[in-house]
Amino acid sequence: MKALIDEQLSPDIARLLRDRGHDVEALAERPDLVGRPDRVIFEVAAAEGRAVVTNNVKDFRPLAAECLTQGRTHPGLILLPSARTRTRSAVSALADAIEGVLTAKPGDLTSSERWIGPLSNR
């Protein structure tokens, strides 16, 4: 499963996941997407078959719902609570949690969402 890490999350998460063999890009690594509206990011991710990994729930959930009401599918959303810690020390734990979603049932995320809950202290 392919994914796009939204701009408020560290691009180091994408690098770690790529090192583990996953096709993951960070929005911060994509000059064509940096600073673009969430609708554009969602549509580009969908066109590329990439699930969006974000804590911007209030913007991406409505975009996914709109897509479904139009009879279209999307590659999925991997959602993190907006209060989730986004420190450098959390990068590895976030990558682990995202990897768990990516490998749980590849393809099972189509037109749905998965939440990443609290991480254990590491």
The first five atom37 places (N, CA, C, CB, O) and aatype in JSON, in Angstrom:
{
  "aatype": [12, 11, 0, 10, 9, 3, 6, 5, 10, 15, 14, 3, 9, 0, 1, 10, 10, 1, 3, 1, 7, 8, 3, 19, 6, 0, 10, 0, 6, 1, 14, 3, 10, 19, 7, 1, 14, 3, 1, 19, 9, 13, 6, 19, 0, 0, 0, 6, 7, 1, 0, 19, 19, 16, 2, 2, 19, 11, 3, 13, 1, 14, 10, 0, 0, 6, 4, 10, 16, 5, 7, 1, 16, 8, 14, 7, 10, 9, 10, 10, 14, 15, 0, 1, 16, 1, 16, 1, 15, 0, 19, 15, 0, 10, 0, 3, 0, 9, 6, 7, 19, 10, 16, 0, 11, 14, 7, 3, 10, 16, 15, 15, 6, 1, 17, 9, 7, 14, 10, 15, 2, 1],
  "atom_mask": [
    [1, 1, 1, 1, 1],
    [1, 1, 1, 1, 1],
    [1, 1, 1, 1, 1],
    [1, 1, 1, 1, 1],
    [1, 1, 1, 1, 1],
    [1, 1, 1, 1, 1],
    [1, 1, 1, 1, 1],
    [1, 1, 1, 1, 1],
    [1, 1, 1, 1, 1],
    [1, 1, 1, 1, 1],
    [1, 1, 1, 1, 1],
    [1, 1, 1, 1, 1],
    [1, 1, 1, 1, 1],
    [1, 1, 1, 1, 1],
    [1, 1, 1, 1, 1],
    [1, 1, 1, 1, 1],
    [1, 1, 1, 1, 1],
    [1, 1, 1, 1, 1],
    [1, 1, 1, 1, 1],
    [1, 1, 1, 1, 1],
    [1, 1, 1, 0, 1],
    [1, 1, 1, 1, 1],
    [1, 1, 1, 1, 1],
    [1, 1, 1, 1, 1],
    [1, 1, 1, 1, 1],
    [1, 1, 1, 1, 1],
    [1, 1, 1, 1, 1],
    [1, 1, 1, 1, 1],
    [1, 1, 1, 1, 1],
    [1, 1, 1, 1, 1],
    [1, 1, 1, 1, 1],
    [1, 1, 1, 1, 1],
    [1, 1, 1, 1, 1],
    [1, 1, 1, 1, 1],
    [1, 1, 1, 0, 1],
    [1, 1, 1, 1, 1],
    [1, 1, 1, 1, 1],
    [1, 1, 1, 1, 1],
    [1, 1, 1, 1, 1],
    [1, 1, 1, 1, 1],
    [1, 1, 1, 1, 1],
    [1, 1, 1, 1, 1],
    [1, 1, 1, 1, 1],
    [1, 1, 1, 1, 1],
    [1, 1, 1, 1, 1],
    [1, 1, 1, 1, 1],
    [1, 1, 1, 1, 1],
    [1, 1, 1, 1, 1],
    [1, 1, 1, 0, 1],
    [1, 1, 1, 1, 1],
    [1, 1, 1, 1, 1],
    [1, 1, 1, 1, 1],
    [1, 1, 1, 1, 1],
    [1, 1, 1, 1, 1],
    [1, 1, 1, 1, 1],
    [1, 1, 1, 1, 1],
    [1, 1, 1, 1, 1],
    [1, 1, 1, 1, 1],
    [1, 1, 1, 1, 1],
    [1, 1, 1, 1, 1],
    [1, 1, 1, 1, 1],
    [1, 1, 1, 1, 1],
    [1, 1, 1, 1, 1],
    [1, 1, 1, 1, 1],
    [1, 1, 1, 1, 1],
    [1, 1, 1, 1, 1],
    [1, 1, 1, 1, 1],
    [1, 1, 1, 1, 1],
    [1, 1, 1, 1, 1],
    [1, 1, 1, 1, 1],
    [1, 1, 1, 0, 1],
    [1, 1, 1, 1, 1],
    [1, 1, 1, 1, 1],
    [1, 1, 1, 1, 1],
    [1, 1, 1, 1, 1],
    [1, 1, 1, 0, 1],
    [1, 1, 1, 1, 1],
    [1, 1, 1, 1, 1],
    [1, 1, 1, 1, 1],
    [1, 1, 1, 1, 1],
    [1, 1, 1, 1, 1],
    [1, 1, 1, 1, 1],
    [1, 1, 1, 1, 1],
    [1, 1, 1, 1, 1],
    [1, 1, 1, 1, 1],
    [1, 1, 1, 1, 1],
    [1, 1, 1, 1, 1],
    [1, 1, 1, 1, 1],
    [1, 1, 1, 1, 1],
    [1, 1, 1, 1, 1],
    [1, 1, 1, 1, 1],
    [1, 1, 1, 1, 1],
    [1, 1, 1, 1, 1],
    [1, 1, 1, 1, 1],
    [1, 1, 1, 1, 1],
    [1, 1, 1, 1, 1],
    [1, 1, 1, 1, 1],
    [1, 1, 1, 1, 1],
    [1, 1, 1, 1, 1],
    [1, 1, 1, 0, 1],
    [1, 1, 1, 1, 1],
    [1, 1, 1, 1, 1],
    [1, 1, 1, 1, 1],
    [1, 1, 1, 1, 1],
    [1, 1, 1, 1, 1],
    [1, 1, 1, 1, 1],
    [1, 1, 1, 0, 1],
    [1, 1, 1, 1, 1],
    [1, 1, 1, 1, 1],
    [1, 1, 1, 1, 1],
    [1, 1, 1, 1, 1],
    [1, 1, 1, 1, 1],
    [1, 1, 1, 1, 1],
    [1, 1, 1, 1, 1],
    [1, 1, 1, 1, 1],
    [1, 1, 1, 1, 1],
    [1, 1, 1, 0, 1],
    [1, 1, 1, 1, 1],
    [1, 1, 1, 1, 1],
    [1, 1, 1, 1, 1],
    [1, 1, 1, 1, 1],
    [1, 1, 1, 1, 1]
  ],
  "atom_positions": [
    [[0.84, -1.17, 0.0], [0.0, 0.0, 0.0], [0.89, 1.24, 0.0], [-0.96, -0.01, 1.22], [1.89, 1.3, 0.72]],
    [[0.53, 2.21, -0.8], [1.27, 3.46, -0.89], [0.63, 4.5, 0.01], [1.32, 3.96, -2.36], [-0.56, 4.44, 0.29]],
    [[1.46, 5.46, 0.47], [0.94, 6.49, 1.36], [1.63, 7.82, 1.11], [1.11, 6.07, 2.82], [2.73, 7.89, 0.57]],
    [[0.94, 8.89, 1.53], [1.46, 10.25, 1.48], [1.34, 10.83, 2.89], [0.69, 11.14, 0.43], [0.25, 10.9, 3.45]],
    [[2.48, 11.23, 3.45], [2.52, 11.82, 4.79], [2.23, 13.31, 4.66], [3.91, 11.57, 5.49], [2.94, 14.02, 3.94]],
    [[1.21, 13.8, 5.35], [0.81, 15.2, 5.26], [1.89, 16.12, 5.82], [-0.51, 15.43, 6.0], [2.79, 15.67, 6.54]],
    [[1.8, 17.4, 5.49], [2.87, 18.35, 5.76], [3.12, 18.65, 7.23], [2.57, 19.6, 5.08], [4.23, 19.07, 7.57]],
    [[2.15, 18.45, 8.11], [2.38, 18.75, 9.51], [3.14, 17.63, 10.22], [1.06, 19.0, 10.2], [3.51, 17.77, 11.39]],
    [[3.38, 16.52, 9.52], [4.14, 15.4, 10.08], [5.55, 15.38, 9.48], [3.42, 14.05, 9.81], [5.76, 15.82, 8.34]],
    [[6.48, 14.89, 10.24], [7.88, 14.9, 9.82], [8.13, 14.03, 8.59], [8.77, 14.42, 10.96], [7.63, 12.91, 8.51]],
    [[8.89, 14.56, 7.63], [9.27, 13.74, 6.47], [10.17, 12.58, 6.87], [9.97, 14.6, 5.42], [10.35, 11.64, 6.09]],
    [[10.74, 12.63, 8.07], [11.56, 11.51, 8.55], [10.73, 10.24, 8.68], [12.2, 11.86, 9.9], [11.26, 9.14, 8.56]],
    [[9.43, 10.39, 8.92], [8.55, 9.22, 8.99], [8.53, 8.51, 7.64], [7.11, 9.64, 9.41], [8.63, 7.28, 7.58]],
    [[8.41, 9.27, 6.57], [8.41, 8.68, 5.22], [9.75, 8.02, 4.93], [8.1, 9.76, 4.15], [9.79, 6.93, 4.35]],
    [[10.84, 8.65, 5.33], [12.17, 8.07, 5.09], [12.33, 6.74, 5.81], [13.28, 9.05, 5.54], [12.82, 5.77, 5.23]],
    [[11.91, 6.69, 7.06], [11.98, 5.43, 7.81], [11.16, 4.34, 7.14], [11.5, 5.64, 9.25], [11.62, 3.2, 7.01]],
    [[9.96, 4.68, 6.71], [9.1, 3.68, 6.07], [9.67, 3.24, 4.72], [7.69, 4.24, 5.88], [9.57, 2.06, 4.36]],
    [[10.27, 4.15, 3.97], [10.92, 3.74, 2.71], [12.09, 2.8, 2.99], [11.41, 4.98, 1.93], [12.3, 1.84, 2.25]],
    [[12.85, 3.09, 4.05], [13.96, 2.22, 4.42], [13.48, 0.81, 4.74], [14.72, 2.79, 5.61], [14.24, -0.16, 4.63]],
    [[12.23, 0.69, 5.13], [11.64, -0.61, 5.46], [10.93, -1.23, 4.25], [10.65, -0.46, 6.62], [10.3, -2.28, 4.38]],
    [[11.04, -0.58, 3.1], [10.49, -1.15, 1.88], [9.11, -0.67, 1.46], [0.0, 0.0, 0.0], [8.52, -1.24, 0.55]],
    [[8.59, 0.37, 2.12], [7.25, 0.87, 1.79], [7.34, 2.04, 0.81], [6.51, 1.3, 3.07], [8.3, 2.81, 0.82]],
    [[6.34, 2.16, -0.04], [6.25, 3.25, -1.01], [5.52, 4.42, -0.34], [5.51, 2.8, -2.33], [4.3, 4.57, -0.48]],
    [[6.27, 5.23, 0.39], [5.71, 6.33, 1.16], [6.46, 7.61, 0.81], [5.77, 6.05, 2.69], [7.69, 7.64, 0.8]],
    [[5.7, 8.66, 0.54], [6.28, 9.97, 0.28], [5.77, 10.95, 1.32], [5.93, 10.46, -1.16], [4.67, 10.79, 1.87]],
    [[6.58, 11.96, 1.6], [6.16, 13.05, 2.48], [5.79, 14.24, 1.62], [7.28, 13.42, 3.5], [6.48, 14.54, 0.64]],
    [[4.72, 14.89, 1.97], [4.31, 16.08, 1.23], [5.45, 17.1, 1.19], [3.04, 16.71, 1.87], [5.64, 17.78, 0.18]],
    [[6.21, 17.2, 2.27], [7.33, 18.14, 2.34], [8.41, 17.85, 1.3], [7.94, 18.11, 3.73], [9.22, 18.72, 0.99]],
    [[8.42, 16.64, 0.76], [9.39, 16.25, -0.26], [8.86, 16.48, -1.68], [9.77, 14.78, -0.09], [9.56, 16.23, -2.66]],
    [[7.65, 16.95, -1.77], [6.99, 17.12, -3.07], [6.76, 18.6, -3.36], [5.66, 16.36, -3.11], [5.75, 19.15, -2.93]],
    [[7.68, 19.26, -4.07], [7.5, 20.68, -4.38], [6.18, 20.98, -5.09], [8.64, 21.16, -5.25], [5.64, 22.08, -4.97]],
    [[5.64, 20.0, -5.82], [4.37, 20.2, -6.52], [3.19, 20.25, -5.56], [4.16, 19.09, -7.53], [2.1, 20.68, -5.95]],
    [[3.38, 19.83, -4.31], [2.26, 19.79, -3.36], [2.42, 20.73, -2.16], [2.09, 18.4, -2.86], [1.43, 21.05, -1.49]],
    [[3.62, 21.17, -1.89], [3.86, 22.02, -0.71], [3.01, 23.29, -0.82], [5.36, 22.39, -0.59], [3.04, 24.0, -1.82]],
    [[2.24, 23.55, 0.25], [1.42, 24.76, 0.3], [0.13, 24.69, -0.48], [0.0, 0.0, 0.0], [-0.62, 25.67, -0.53]],
    [[-0.16, 23.57, -1.09], [-1.39, 23.44, -1.89], [-2.58, 23.17, -0.97], [-1.26, 22.3, -2.94], [-2.4, 22.67, 0.14]],
    [[-3.79, 23.48, -1.42], [-4.99, 23.21, -0.62], [-5.16, 21.71, -0.36], [-6.24, 23.78, -1.33], [-4.73, 20.88, -1.16]],
    [[-5.81, 21.39, 0.75], [-6.03, 19.99, 1.12], [-6.79, 19.23, 0.03], [-6.79, 19.91, 2.43], [-6.52, 18.05, -0.19]],
    [[-7.73, 19.88, -0.64], [-8.47, 19.22, -1.72], [-7.52, 18.74, -2.82], [-9.54, 20.18, -2.31], [-7.67, 17.63, -3.33]],
    [[-6.57, 19.57, -3.19], [-5.6, 19.19, -4.23], [-4.74, 18.03, -3.73], [-4.69, 20.4, -4.61], [-4.5, 17.07, -4.47]],
    [[-4.29, 18.1, -2.49], [-3.48, 17.03, -1.93], [-4.26, 15.72, -1.92], [-3.02, 17.39, -0.5], [-3.72, 14.67, -2.29]],
    [[-5.52, 15.77, -1.49], [-6.36, 14.57, -1.47], [-6.53, 13.99, -2.87], [-7.72, 14.9, -0.85], [-6.41, 12.78, -3.06]],
    [[-6.82, 14.85, -3.83], [-7.04, 14.38, -5.21], [-5.77, 13.79, -5.83], [-7.56, 15.52, -6.07], [-5.83, 12.77, -6.52]],
    [[-4.63, 14.43, -5.59], [-3.36, 13.9, -6.12], [-3.04, 12.56, -5.47], [-2.19, 14.9, -5.89], [-2.66, 11.6, -6.15]],
    [[-3.2, 12.48, -4.16], [-2.97, 11.21, -3.46], [-3.87, 10.12, -4.01], [-3.19, 11.38, -1.94], [-3.43, 9.0, -4.25]],
    [[-5.14, 10.45, -4.21], [-6.09, 9.47, -4.75], [-5.68, 9.03, -6.16], [-7.51, 10.05, -4.77], [-5.73, 7.84, -6.48]],
    [[-5.29, 9.98, -6.99], [-4.88, 9.65, -8.36], [-3.64, 8.75, -8.36], [-4.59, 10.94, -9.15], [-3.47, 7.92, -9.26]],
    [[-2.77, 8.91, -7.36], [-1.56, 8.1, -7.27], [-1.77, 6.81, -6.46], [-0.44, 8.91, -6.63], [-0.85, 6.01, -6.32]],
    [[-2.98, 6.62, -5.95], [-3.26, 5.44, -5.16], [-2.6, 5.46, -3.79], [0.0, 0.0, 0.0], [-2.23, 4.41, -3.27]],
    [[-2.45, 6.64, -3.21], [-1.79, 6.79, -1.91], [-2.79, 7.14, -0.82], [-0.71, 7.87, -1.99], [-3.57, 8.08, -0.96]],
    [[-2.77, 6.38, 0.26], [-3.54, 6.74, 1.45], [-2.9, 8.0, 2.04], [-3.59, 5.57, 2.5], [-1.68, 8.14, 2.0]],
    [[-3.7, 8.89, 2.57], [-3.19, 10.11, 3.21], [-3.04, 9.85, 4.7], [-4.13, 11.33, 2.94], [-3.98, 9.41, 5.37]],
    [[-1.84, 10.12, 5.22], [-1.56, 10.02, 6.65], [-1.57, 11.44, 7.19], [-0.18, 9.29, 6.93], [-0.75, 12.26, 6.78]],
    [[-2.5, 11.74, 8.1], [-2.66, 13.12, 8.54], [-3.24, 13.2, 9.95], [-3.54, 13.88, 7.57], [-3.87, 12.26, 10.42]],
    [[-3.03, 14.33, 10.59], [-3.78, 14.63, 11.81], [-4.74, 15.79, 11.55], [-2.82, 14.97, 12.99], [-5.34, 16.33, 12.47]],
    [[-4.87, 16.16, 10.28], [-5.8, 17.21, 9.86], [-7.16, 16.56, 9.56], [-5.25, 17.99, 8.61], [-7.64, 16.57, 8.43]],
    [[-7.74, 16.02, 10.59], [-8.98, 15.26, 10.47], [-10.13, 16.12, 9.97], [-9.35, 14.64, 11.82], [-10.92, 15.68, 9.14]],
    [[-10.21, 17.34, 10.47], [-11.36, 18.21, 10.16], [-11.44, 18.56, 8.68], [-11.28, 19.48, 10.97], [-12.52, 18.89, 8.19]],
    [[-10.34, 18.5, 7.96], [-10.36, 18.81, 6.53], [-10.41, 17.56, 5.65], [-9.15, 19.63, 6.17], [-11.1, 17.55, 4.64]],
    [[-9.69, 16.5, 6.03], [-9.6, 15.34, 5.15], [-10.79, 14.39, 5.25], [-8.34, 14.59, 5.45], [-11.16, 13.77, 4.25]],
    [[-11.4, 14.27, 6.42], [-12.58, 13.39, 6.51], [-13.72, 13.89, 5.62], [-13.07, 13.3, 7.96], [-14.32, 13.07, 4.92]],
    [[-14.03, 15.19, 5.6], [-15.08, 15.66, 4.69], [-14.73, 15.45, 3.21], [-15.36, 17.13, 4.93], [-15.61, 15.16, 2.4]],
    [[-13.46, 15.58, 2.86], [-13.06, 15.34, 1.46], [-13.27, 13.88, 1.09], [-11.58, 15.73, 1.25], [-13.73, 13.58, -0.01]],
    [[-12.95, 12.97, 2.01], [-13.16, 11.55, 1.75], [-14.65, 11.24, 1.65], [-12.51, 10.69, 2.87], [-15.07, 10.47, 0.78]],
    [[-15.44, 11.83, 2.52], [-16.9, 11.6, 2.48], [-17.49, 12.13, 1.18], [-17.59, 12.28, 3.69], [-18.34, 11.49, 0.57]],
    [[-17.04, 13.3, 0.76], [-17.52, 13.88, -0.5], [-17.2, 12.96, -1.68], [-16.9, 15.27, -0.73], [-18.03, 12.75, -2.56]],
    [[-16.0, 12.42, -1.67], [-15.58, 11.5, -2.72], [-16.52, 10.31, -2.8], [-14.13, 11.03, -2.47], [-16.94, 9.9, -3.89]],
    [[-16.86, 9.76, -1.65], [-17.74, 8.59, -1.61], [-19.16, 8.93, -2.04], [-17.77, 8.0, -0.21], [-19.8, 8.13, -2.73]],
    [[-19.66, 10.11, -1.65], [-21.02, 10.49, -2.06], [-21.11, 10.72, -3.56], [-21.46, 11.75, -1.31], [-22.2, 10.67, -4.13]],
    [[-19.97, 10.97, -4.2], [-19.93, 11.14, -5.65], [-19.76, 9.79, -6.36], [-18.8, 12.09, -6.05], [-19.64, 9.74, -7.58]],
    [[-19.75, 8.72, -5.59], [-19.62, 7.39, -6.17], [-18.2, 7.0, -6.52], [0.0, 0.0, 0.0], [-17.97, 6.03, -7.25]],
    [[-17.24, 7.74, -6.01], [-15.82, 7.44, -6.27], [-15.22, 6.75, -5.06], [-15.02, 8.73, -6.62], [-15.75, 6.84, -3.95]],
    [[-14.11, 6.07, -5.27], [-13.36, 5.48, -4.17], [-12.1, 6.3, -3.94], [-13.01, 3.99, -4.45], [-11.72, 7.13, -4.76]],
    [[-11.45, 6.05, -2.81], [-10.16, 6.68, -2.52], [-9.29, 5.65, -1.8], [-10.33, 7.98, -1.66], [-9.82, 4.69, -1.25]],
    [[-7.98, 5.84, -1.8], [-7.08, 4.85, -1.21], [-7.12, 4.77, 0.31], [-5.7, 5.14, -1.63], [-6.53, 3.85, 0.89]],
    [[-7.79, 5.71, 0.97], [-7.94, 5.62, 2.41], [-7.26, 6.76, 3.16], [0.0, 0.0, 0.0], [-6.46, 7.51, 2.62]],
    [[-7.62, 6.84, 4.43], [-7.02, 7.82, 5.34], [-6.45, 7.08, 6.53], [-8.07, 8.88, 5.79], [-7.07, 6.16, 7.07]],
    [[-5.27, 7.48, 6.95], [-4.67, 7.02, 8.19], [-4.62, 8.25, 9.08], [-3.21, 6.36, 7.98], [-3.86, 9.19, 8.82]],
    [[-5.43, 8.24, 10.13], [-5.66, 9.44, 10.92], [-5.0, 9.37, 12.29], [-7.14, 9.68, 11.09], [-4.99, 8.33, 12.95]],
    [[-4.44, 10.49, 12.7], [-3.85, 10.63, 14.02], [-4.6, 11.74, 14.74], [-2.31, 10.94, 13.94], [-4.92, 12.76, 14.12]],
    [[-4.88, 11.58, 16.02], [-5.53, 12.67, 16.75], [-4.67, 13.93, 16.69], [-5.78, 12.26, 18.22], [-3.44, 13.85, 16.72]],
    [[-5.3, 15.09, 16.59], [-4.54, 16.33, 16.46], [-3.69, 16.62, 17.68], [-5.47, 17.49, 16.21], [-2.71, 17.36, 17.58]],
    [[-4.02, 16.05, 18.82], [-3.25, 16.27, 20.04], [-2.03, 15.36, 20.13], [-4.14, 16.07, 21.25], [-1.24, 15.47, 21.07]],
    [[-1.89, 14.46, 19.18], [-0.77, 13.51, 19.24], [0.57, 14.24, 19.24], [-0.83, 12.53, 18.05], [0.76, 15.22, 18.51]],
    [[1.48, 13.76, 20.07], [2.82, 14.34, 20.15], [3.54, 14.15, 18.83], [3.63, 13.7, 21.29], [3.55, 13.05, 18.26]],
    [[4.14, 15.22, 18.33], [4.85, 15.15, 17.06], [6.31, 15.56, 17.25], [4.18, 16.04, 16.01], [6.86, 16.28, 16.42]],
    [[6.92, 15.1, 18.33], [8.31, 15.43, 18.61], [9.23, 14.5, 17.82], [8.6, 15.33, 20.12], [8.8, 13.49, 17.27]],
    [[10.5, 14.87, 17.78], [11.47, 14.01, 17.09], [11.51, 12.62, 17.69], [12.87, 14.63, 17.14], [11.68, 11.64, 16.98]],
    [[11.35, 12.54, 19.0], [11.41, 11.23, 19.66], [10.2, 10.35, 19.29], [11.48, 11.4, 21.17], [10.25, 9.13, 19.44]],
    [[9.15, 10.96, 18.81], [7.95, 10.2, 18.44], [8.0, 9.69, 17.01], [6.73, 11.05, 18.63], [7.14, 8.89, 16.62]],
    [[8.96, 10.13, 16.21], [9.01, 9.77, 14.79], [9.07, 8.26, 14.58], [10.22, 10.42, 14.13], [8.32, 7.72, 13.76]],
    [[9.93, 7.58, 15.29], [10.07, 6.14, 15.12], [8.8, 5.41, 15.54], [11.26, 5.63, 15.94], [8.36, 4.48, 14.86]],
    [[8.2, 5.83, 16.65], [6.97, 5.2, 17.11], [5.83, 5.44, 16.11], [6.58, 5.73, 18.5], [5.02, 4.55, 15.87]],
    [[5.77, 6.65, 15.54], [4.74, 6.93, 14.53], [4.97, 6.08, 13.28], [4.76, 8.43, 14.15], [4.02, 5.54, 12.72]],
    [[6.22, 5.95, 12.86], [6.52, 5.11, 11.7], [6.1, 3.67, 11.96], [8.03, 5.18, 11.35], [5.55, 3.02, 11.08]],
    [[6.36, 3.17, 13.17], [5.96, 1.81, 13.52], [4.44, 1.65, 13.44], [6.45, 1.44, 14.93], [3.93, 0.67, 12.89]],
    [[3.72, 2.63, 13.99], [2.26, 2.56, 14.0], [1.69, 2.63, 12.59], [1.67, 3.69, 14.87], [0.77, 1.89, 12.25]],
    [[2.24, 3.51, 11.77], [1.78, 3.64, 10.38], [2.09, 2.36, 9.61], [2.46, 4.85, 9.69], [1.27, 1.88, 8.83]],
    [[3.27, 1.8, 9.85], [3.64, 0.55, 9.18], [2.65, -0.56, 9.55], [5.08, 0.14, 9.57], [2.3, -1.39, 8.71]],
    [[2.2, -0.56, 10.79], [1.21, -1.55, 11.2], [-0.06, -1.47, 10.38], [0.0, 0.0, 0.0], [-0.64, -2.49, 10.02]],
    [[-0.49, -0.25, 10.07], [-1.69, -0.07, 9.25], [-1.4, -0.48, 7.8], [-2.17, 1.41, 9.31], [-2.22, -1.14, 7.16]],
    [[-0.23, -0.09, 7.3], [0.12, -0.38, 5.91], [0.23, -1.88, 5.64], [1.43, 0.29, 5.55], [-0.06, -2.34, 4.54]],
    [[0.63, -2.63, 6.64], [0.86, -4.07, 6.43], [-0.25, -4.95, 6.97], [2.15, -4.46, 7.07], [-0.25, -6.15, 6.7]],
    [[-1.19, -4.39, 7.74], [-2.24, -5.21, 8.37], [-2.99, -6.03, 7.33], [-3.22, -4.32, 9.14], [-3.0, -7.26, 7.39]],
    [[-3.61, -5.37, 6.39], [-4.33, -6.03, 5.31], [-4.2, -5.11, 4.1], [-5.85, -6.31, 5.68], [-5.09, -4.3, 3.84]],
    [[-3.12, -5.23, 3.36], [-2.93, -4.33, 2.21], [-4.16, -4.31, 1.31], [-1.7, -4.76, 1.4], [-4.72, -5.35, 0.97]],
    [[-4.57, -3.12, 0.93], [-5.74, -2.96, 0.08], [-7.03, -2.84, 0.86], [0.0, 0.0, 0.0], [-8.06, -2.44, 0.31]],
    [[-6.98, -3.19, 2.15], [-8.18, -3.17, 2.97], [-8.57, -1.76, 3.4], [-7.99, -4.05, 4.19], [-9.63, -1.57, 4.0]],
    [[-7.74, -0.79, 3.12], [-8.0, 0.58, 3.53], [-8.82, 1.36, 2.49], [-6.69, 1.29, 3.78], [-9.24, 2.48, 2.76]],
    [[-9.05, 0.78, 1.33], [-9.75, 1.46, 0.26], [-11.08, 2.06, 0.74], [-10.01, 0.5, -0.9], [-11.93, 1.36, 1.3]],
    [[-11.21, 3.37, 0.51], [-12.42, 4.13, 0.85], [-12.79, 4.06, 2.33], [-13.57, 3.64, 0.03], [-13.96, 4.18, 2.69]],
    [[-11.8, 3.85, 3.18], [-12.07, 3.82, 4.61], [-10.99, 4.58, 5.35], [-12.16, 2.36, 5.12], [-10.14, 5.23, 4.74]],
    [[-11.02, 4.5, 6.66], [-10.03, 5.2, 7.47], [-9.6, 4.3, 8.62], [-10.59, 6.54, 8.0], [-10.35, 3.44, 9.07]],
    [[-8.39, 4.52, 9.07], [-7.87, 3.84, 10.26], [-7.28, 4.92, 11.16], [-6.78, 2.75, 9.89], [-6.61, 5.84, 10.7]],
    [[-7.56, 4.79, 12.44], [-7.03, 5.72, 13.43], [-5.82, 5.08, 14.1], [-8.11, 6.1, 14.48], [-5.83, 3.89, 14.42]],
    [[-4.8, 5.89, 14.31], [-3.65, 5.45, 15.1], [-3.86, 6.03, 16.49], [-2.26, 5.91, 14.46], [-3.89, 7.25, 16.68]],
    [[-4.0, 5.13, 17.45], [-4.27, 5.55, 18.82], [-2.99, 5.92, 19.57], [0.0, 0.0, 0.0], [-1.96, 6.17, 18.95]],
    [[-3.08, 5.95, 20.87], [-1.93, 6.31, 21.7], [-0.77, 5.35, 21.49], [-2.32, 6.34, 23.17], [-0.96, 4.15, 21.3]],
    [[0.42, 5.91, 21.52], [1.63, 5.09, 21.38], [2.16, 4.77, 22.77], [2.71, 5.83, 20.53], [2.0, 5.54, 23.71]],
    [[2.79, 3.61, 22.87], [3.43, 3.3, 24.15], [4.69, 4.14, 24.29], [3.76, 1.78, 24.25], [5.28, 4.57, 23.3]],
    [[5.1, 4.36, 25.52], [6.34, 5.12, 25.75], [7.52, 4.26, 25.37], [6.45, 5.58, 27.25], [7.61, 3.1, 25.76]],
    [[8.42, 4.84, 24.61], [9.6, 4.08, 24.16], [10.82, 4.84, 24.54], [9.58, 3.83, 22.64], [11.94, 4.39, 24.27]]
  ]
}
